[in-house]
């Protein structure tokens, strides 16, 4: 894994949790509920970090979910606390983290490993000599003989006039 991406991810994740704690510090009521939400976010962050250390692509997906939840949390806390500057800071950090996670989750290096092309297995070819043999066989094949149709003699009826 690229160490600079990992360090940038850790920095964005840390800033996201710092903004959540700054919002929590300004709350007068229900701050315990916010601490529980931050703790749940930390658990998911630990899961994402360990999966990224083990080079699993699910870590970037979990990171995207963490930053998305952080953005939703910032909107809810803005409605409670009414601190516009903290809301802008949290919004910028979490949106940047989401974009960063999505881009790294679908990085070009991962796509190059998955899309290998083997000429012998994946390329559809045909044998030209076999094609020529089939054409010759079709042209040299005897044409079916038509059966002669024998017409049956029909008897002519004589019609008589009715009286």
Secondary structure, 3 states (H helix, E strand, C coil): CCHHHHHHHHHHHHHHHHHHHHHHHCCCCCHHHHHHHHHHHHHHHHHHHHHHHCCCCHHHHHHHHHHHHHHHHHHHHHHHHCCHHHHHHHHHHHHHHHHHHHHHHCCHHHHHHHCCCCHHHHCCCCCHHHHHHHHHHHHHCCCCCCCCCCCCCCCCCCCCCCC
